[in-house]
């Protein structure tokens, strides 16, 4: 029981990072609008970096060729989801909220679920590994949650609603942690499936939804800011990879 309390406490700290966007709620719409494009660029870089520098190397470590099939499956799944959400929420070609906002929530929910699995599994091995993993997840989540908040607001959600939805998405980490704690002997196969699947979703969202939005801005100054934001997202994920336990 002590293990479960420590695991849930760690997951709670990580999940609360989903509310980091509260730092920007008080900003005026005009000021927030100026930084949203940079947030979207940063989120694009973070998703690409997370997929290619974190998720795929983890999935490919001693795995079979089925990993690549799961990546493709993830990409196709998110394409189908986007089509479904478009038919469901858009009328006459107009969407009150951009579909990529919902896709981002789905992808982030899967990623948070994997984080919960990772944290719980680490604590079940040793407390030192569990705390080290939790710290690594925290440093990984801070920039990603900032990017997620920017994507949701840019996609048409109000700031308070974006915070709420992002926090709900973060709660999937508790589901992953609890499943791992009670079904530890069976969880390895589930994680091996979800990691490449999530990578495919991240690649799809970044490449087909977020980056095309960035192309709508054609001014040289804004384009440079976008490029720098993308490189910052990739660079941060690369740095986190170096210092990950």
C-alpha positions as a Markdown table, in Angstrom:
| # | Residue | x | y | z |
|---|---|---|---|---|
| 1 | Unk | 0.0 | 0.0 | 0.0 |
| 2 | Unk | 2.9 | 2.4 | 0.7 |
| 3 | Unk | 4.1 | 1.8 | -2.8 |
| 4 | Unk | 0.7 | 2.8 | -4.2 |
| 5 | Unk | 0.5 | 6.0 | -2.1 |
| 6 | Unk | 4.0 | 7.1 | -3.4 |
| 7 | Unk | 3.1 | 6.2 | -7.0 |
| 8 | Unk | -0.2 | 8.2 | -6.9 |
| 9 | Unk | 1.5 | 11.1 | -5.2 |
| 10 | Unk | 4.1 | 11.2 | -8.0 |
| 11 | Unk | 1.5 | 10.9 | -10.7 |
| 12 | Unk | -0.5 | 13.7 | -9.0 |
| 13 | Unk | 2.5 | 16.1 | -9.2 |
| 14 | Unk | 3.0 | 15.2 | -12.9 |
| 15 | Unk | -0.7 | 15.6 | -13.7 |
| 16 | Unk | -0.9 | 19.1 | -12.1 |
| 17 | Unk | 1.6 | 20.3 | -14.7 |
| 18 | Unk | -1.3 | 20.2 | -17.2 |
| 19 | Unk | -2.5 | 23.4 | -15.4 |
| 20 | Unk | 0.8 | 25.3 | -16.2 |
| 21 | Unk | -1.1 | 27.2 | -18.8 |
| 22 | Unk | -2.7 | 29.2 | -16.0 |
| 23 | Unk | 0.3 | 31.4 | -16.1 |
| 24 | Unk | -1.0 | 32.8 | -19.4 |
| 25 | Unk | -4.7 | 33.0 | -18.6 |
| 26 | Unk | -4.5 | 36.6 | -17.4 |
| 27 | Unk | -2.8 | 37.8 | -20.6 |
| 28 | Unk | -4.8 | 40.0 | -22.9 |
| 29 | Unk | -6.1 | 38.4 | -26.0 |
| 30 | Unk | -3.9 | 40.6 | -28.2 |
| 31 | Unk | -0.7 | 39.6 | -26.3 |
| 32 | Unk | -1.6 | 35.9 | -26.1 |
| 33 | Unk | -2.4 | 35.9 | -29.8 |
| 34 | Unk | 1.2 | 37.0 | -30.6 |
| 35 | Unk | 2.8 | 34.1 | -28.7 |
| 36 | Unk | 0.3 | 31.4 | -29.8 |
| 37 | Unk | 2.1 | 30.9 | -33.1 |
| 38 | Unk | 5.4 | 30.4 | -31.3 |
| 39 | Unk | 3.6 | 27.9 | -29.0 |
| 40 | Unk | 2.3 | 26.0 | -32.0 |
| 41 | Unk | 5.8 | 25.8 | -33.4 |
| 42 | Unk | 7.2 | 24.8 | -30.1 |
| 43 | Unk | 4.6 | 22.1 | -29.8 |
| 44 | Unk | 5.4 | 20.8 | -33.3 |
| 45 | Unk | 9.1 | 20.5 | -32.4 |
| 46 | Unk | 8.3 | 18.9 | -29.1 |
| 47 | Unk | 6.0 | 16.3 | -30.6 |
| 48 | Unk | 8.6 | 15.4 | -33.3 |
| 49 | Unk | 11.4 | 15.3 | -30.8 |
| 50 | Unk | 9.3 | 13.2 | -28.4 |
| 51 | Unk | 8.4 | 10.7 | -31.2 |
| 52 | Unk | 11.8 | 10.3 | -32.8 |
| 53 | Unk | 14.1 | 10.9 | -29.8 |
| 54 | Unk | 12.1 | 9.3 | -27.0 |
| 55 | Unk | 9.2 | 7.0 | -28.0 |
| 56 | Unk | 10.7 | 5.3 | -31.1 |
| 57 | Unk | 14.1 | 4.5 | -29.6 |
| 58 | Unk | 12.3 | 3.1 | -26.6 |
| 59 | Unk | 10.0 | 1.0 | -28.8 |
| 60 | Unk | 12.8 | -0.2 | -31.0 |
| 61 | Unk | 15.1 | -1.3 | -28.2 |
| 62 | Unk | 15.2 | -5.0 | -28.7 |
| 63 | Unk | 11.9 | -5.1 | -30.5 |
| 64 | Unk | 10.7 | -6.6 | -33.7 |
| 65 | Unk | 9.7 | -5.0 | -37.0 |
| 66 | Unk | 6.1 | -4.9 | -35.7 |
| 67 | Unk | 7.1 | -1.6 | -34.0 |
| 68 | Unk | 7.1 | 0.2 | -37.4 |
| 69 | Unk | 3.7 | -1.3 | -38.2 |
| 70 | Unk | 2.3 | 0.1 | -35.0 |
| 71 | Unk | 3.7 | 3.5 | -35.9 |
| 72 | Unk | 1.9 | 3.3 | -39.2 |
| 73 | Unk | -1.2 | 2.1 | -37.4 |
| 74 | Unk | -1.0 | 5.2 | -35.2 |
| 75 | Unk | -0.8 | 7.5 | -38.1 |
| 76 | Unk | -3.7 | 5.9 | -39.9 |
| 77 | Unk | -5.8 | 5.8 | -36.7 |
| 78 | Unk | -5.3 | 9.6 | -36.1 |
| 79 | Unk | -6.2 | 10.2 | -39.8 |
| 80 | Unk | -9.5 | 8.3 | -39.3 |
| 81 | Unk | -10.1 | 10.1 | -36.0 |
| 82 | Unk | -9.6 | 13.4 | -37.7 |
| 83 | Unk | -12.1 | 12.5 | -40.4 |
| 84 | Unk | -14.6 | 11.3 | -37.9 |
| 85 | Unk | -14.3 | 14.5 | -35.8 |
| 86 | Unk | -14.6 | 16.6 | -38.9 |
| 87 | Unk | -17.8 | 15.0 | -39.9 |
| 88 | Unk | -19.1 | 15.2 | -36.3 |
| 89 | Unk | -18.2 | 18.8 | -35.4 |
| 90 | Unk | -17.9 | 20.7 | -38.7 |
| 91 | Unk | -20.7 | 21.9 | -40.9 |
| 92 | Unk | -20.5 | 23.5 | -44.3 |
| 93 | Unk | -16.7 | 23.4 | -43.9 |
| 94 | Unk | -16.7 | 25.5 | -40.7 |
| 95 | Unk | -15.4 | 24.1 | -37.4 |
| 96 | Unk | -16.1 | 26.0 | -34.2 |
| 97 | Unk | -12.9 | 24.3 | -32.8 |
| 98 | Unk | -10.1 | 23.1 | -35.1 |
| 99 | Unk | -10.0 | 19.3 | -35.2 |
| 100 | Unk | -6.3 | 19.2 | -34.3 |
| 101 | Unk | -7.2 | 20.5 | -30.8 |
| 102 | Unk | -9.2 | 17.3 | -30.2 |
| 103 | Unk | -6.5 | 15.1 | -31.8 |
| 104 | Unk | -3.9 | 16.7 | -29.5 |
| 105 | Unk | -6.0 | 15.9 | -26.5 |
| 106 | Unk | -6.3 | 12.2 | -27.6 |
| 107 | Unk | -2.5 | 11.9 | -28.4 |
| 108 | Unk | -1.6 | 13.6 | -25.1 |
| 109 | Unk | -4.0 | 11.3 | -23.2 |
| 110 | Unk | -2.2 | 8.3 | -24.6 |
| 111 | Unk | 1.1 | 9.8 | -23.8 |
| 112 | Unk | 0.1 | 10.6 | -20.2 |
| 113 | Unk | -1.2 | 7.0 | -19.8 |
| 114 | Unk | 2.2 | 5.8 | -20.8 |
| 115 | Unk | 3.8 | 8.2 | -18.3 |
| 116 | Unk | 1.6 | 6.6 | -15.6 |
| 117 | Unk | 2.8 | 3.2 | -16.6 |
| 118 | Unk | 6.4 | 4.3 | -16.6 |
| 119 | Unk | 6.3 | 5.9 | -13.2 |
| 120 | Unk | 4.5 | 3.0 | -11.5 |
| 121 | Unk | 6.7 | 0.4 | -13.1 |
| 122 | Unk | 9.8 | 2.3 | -11.9 |
| 123 | Unk | 8.6 | 2.6 | -8.3 |
| 124 | Unk | 7.9 | -1.1 | -8.3 |
| 125 | Unk | 11.5 | -1.8 | -9.1 |
| 126 | Unk | 13.0 | 0.7 | -6.6 |
| 127 | Unk | 12.2 | 4.0 | -5.0 |
| 128 | Unk | 15.3 | 5.6 | -6.3 |
| 129 | Unk | 14.5 | 4.7 | -9.9 |
| 130 | Unk | 10.9 | 5.8 | -9.3 |
| 131 | Unk | 11.9 | 9.3 | -8.1 |
| 132 | Unk | 14.4 | 9.7 | -10.9 |
| 133 | Unk | 11.8 | 8.7 | -13.5 |
| 134 | Unk | 9.2 | 11.1 | -12.0 |
| 135 | Unk | 11.8 | 13.9 | -12.1 |
| 136 | Unk | 12.5 | 13.1 | -15.8 |
| 137 | Unk | 8.8 | 13.0 | -16.6 |
| 138 | Unk | 8.3 | 16.4 | -14.9 |
| 139 | Unk | 11.1 | 18.1 | -16.9 |
| 140 | Unk | 9.6 | 16.5 | -20.0 |
| 141 | Unk | 6.0 | 17.5 | -19.3 |
| 142 | Unk | 6.6 | 21.2 | -18.5 |
| 143 | Unk | 7.5 | 22.2 | -22.1 |
| 144 | Unk | 5.0 | 19.8 | -23.6 |
| 145 | Unk | 2.1 | 21.0 | -21.5 |
| 146 | Unk | 2.9 | 24.6 | -22.4 |
| 147 | Unk | 2.8 | 23.6 | -26.0 |
| 148 | Unk | -0.4 | 21.7 | -25.5 |
| 149 | Unk | -2.1 | 24.7 | -23.9 |
| 150 | Unk | -1.0 | 26.9 | -26.8 |
| 151 | Unk | -2.3 | 24.4 | -29.4 |
| 152 | Unk | -5.7 | 24.1 | -27.6 |
| 153 | Unk | -6.2 | 27.9 | -27.4 |
| 154 | Unk | -4.9 | 28.4 | -31.0 |
| 155 | Unk | -7.4 | 25.7 | -32.0 |
| 156 | Unk | -10.4 | 27.7 | -30.7 |
| 157 | Unk | -10.9 | 26.6 | -27.1 |
| 158 | Unk | -11.2 | 29.3 | -24.5 |
| 159 | Unk | -8.3 | 29.6 | -22.1 |
| 160 | Unk | -10.3 | 28.1 | -19.1 |
| 161 | Unk | -11.7 | 25.3 | -21.2 |
| 162 | Unk | -8.2 | 24.6 | -22.6 |
| 163 | Unk | -6.9 | 24.3 | -19.1 |
| 164 | Unk | -9.8 | 22.0 | -18.0 |
| 165 | Unk | -9.5 | 19.7 | -21.0 |
| 166 | Unk | -5.7 | 19.5 | -20.8 |
| 167 | Unk | -6.0 | 18.5 | -17.1 |
| 168 | Unk | -8.6 | 15.9 | -17.9 |
| 169 | Unk | -6.3 | 14.5 | -20.5 |
| 170 | Unk | -3.5 | 14.4 | -17.9 |
| 171 | Unk | -5.6 | 12.2 | -15.6 |
| 172 | Unk | -5.1 | 9.2 | -17.8 |
| 173 | Unk | -1.7 | 8.9 | -16.1 |
| 174 | Unk | -3.6 | 7.7 | -13.0 |
| 175 | Unk | -5.3 | 5.0 | -15.1 |
| 176 | Unk | -1.9 | 3.8 | -16.4 |
| 177 | Unk | -0.4 | 3.8 | -12.9 |
| 178 | Unk | -3.2 | 1.9 | -11.3 |
| 179 | Unk | -3.3 | -0.7 | -14.1 |
| 180 | Unk | 0.5 | -1.2 | -13.7 |
| 181 | Unk | 0.3 | -1.5 | -9.9 |
| 182 | Unk | -2.4 | -4.1 | -9.9 |
| 183 | Unk | -1.5 | -5.9 | -13.2 |
| 184 | Unk | 2.3 | -5.5 | -13.2 |
| 185 | Unk | 2.9 | -8.9 | -14.8 |
| 186 | Unk | 0.8 | -8.2 | -17.8 |
| 187 | Unk | 1.6 | -4.5 | -18.4 |
| 188 | Unk | 4.8 | -4.9 | -20.4 |
| 189 | Unk | 3.0 | -6.1 | -23.5 |
| 190 | Unk | 0.5 | -3.2 | -23.3 |
| 191 | Unk | 3.3 | -0.6 | -23.1 |
| 192 | Unk | 5.2 | -2.1 | -26.1 |
| 193 | Unk | 2.0 | -1.6 | -28.1 |
| 194 | Unk | 1.2 | 1.9 | -27.0 |
| 195 | Unk | 4.6 | 3.5 | -27.2 |
| 196 | Unk | 5.0 | 3.2 | -31.0 |
| 197 | Unk | 1.3 | 3.8 | -31.5 |
| 198 | Unk | 1.6 | 7.1 | -29.6 |
| 199 | Unk | 4.7 | 8.0 | -31.7 |
| 200 | Unk | 2.7 | 7.6 | -34.9 |
| 201 | Unk | 0.0 | 9.9 | -33.4 |
| 202 | Unk | 2.6 | 12.6 | -32.5 |
| 203 | Unk | 4.1 | 12.5 | -36.0 |
| 204 | Unk | 0.7 | 12.8 | -37.6 |
| 205 | Unk | -0.4 | 15.7 | -35.4 |
| 206 | Unk | 2.9 | 17.6 | -35.9 |
| 207 | Unk | 3.3 | 17.0 | -39.6 |
| 208 | Unk | -0.3 | 17.2 | -40.9 |
| 209 | Unk | -2.0 | 19.6 | -38.5 |
| 210 | Unk | 0.3 | 21.9 | -36.7 |
| 211 | Unk | 2.9 | 22.6 | -39.4 |
| 212 | Unk | 0.3 | 23.5 | -42.0 |
| 213 | Unk | -1.1 | 26.0 | -39.6 |
| 214 | Unk | 2.4 | 27.6 | -39.4 |
| 215 | Unk | 2.5 | 27.9 | -43.1 |
| 216 | Unk | -0.5 | 30.3 | -43.0 |
| 217 | Unk | 1.9 | 32.9 | -41.7 |
| 218 | Unk | 4.1 | 34.2 | -44.5 |
| 219 | Unk | 5.9 | 37.2 | -43.1 |
| 220 | Unk | 9.6 | 36.6 | -42.8 |
| 221 | Unk | 9.9 | 37.7 | -39.1 |
| 222 | Unk | 7.1 | 35.4 | -38.0 |
| 223 | Unk | 8.5 | 32.6 | -40.0 |
| 224 | Unk | 11.8 | 32.9 | -38.4 |
| 225 | Unk | 10.2 | 32.9 | -34.9 |
| 226 | Unk | 8.3 | 29.7 | -36.0 |
| 227 | Unk | 11.5 | 28.0 | -37.1 |
| 228 | Unk | 13.3 | 28.9 | -33.9 |
| 229 | Unk | 10.3 | 27.7 | -31.8 |
| 230 | Unk | 10.4 | 24.3 | -33.7 |
| 231 | Unk | 14.1 | 24.0 | -33.2 |
| 232 | Unk | 13.7 | 24.9 | -29.5 |
| 233 | Unk | 11.1 | 22.1 | -29.1 |
| 234 | Unk | 13.3 | 19.5 | -30.8 |
| 235 | Unk | 16.4 | 20.8 | -29.0 |
| 236 | Unk | 14.8 | 20.5 | -25.6 |
| 237 | Unk | 13.6 | 17.0 | -26.3 |
| 238 | Unk | 17.1 | 16.1 | -27.4 |
| 239 | Unk | 18.6 | 17.6 | -24.1 |
| 240 | Unk | 16.0 | 15.7 | -22.0 |
| 241 | Unk | 17.0 | 12.5 | -23.8 |
| 242 | Unk | 20.7 | 13.0 | -22.8 |
| 243 | Unk | 19.8 | 13.5 | -19.1 |
| 244 | Unk | 17.1 | 10.8 | -18.9 |
| 245 | Unk | 17.9 | 8.0 | -16.5 |
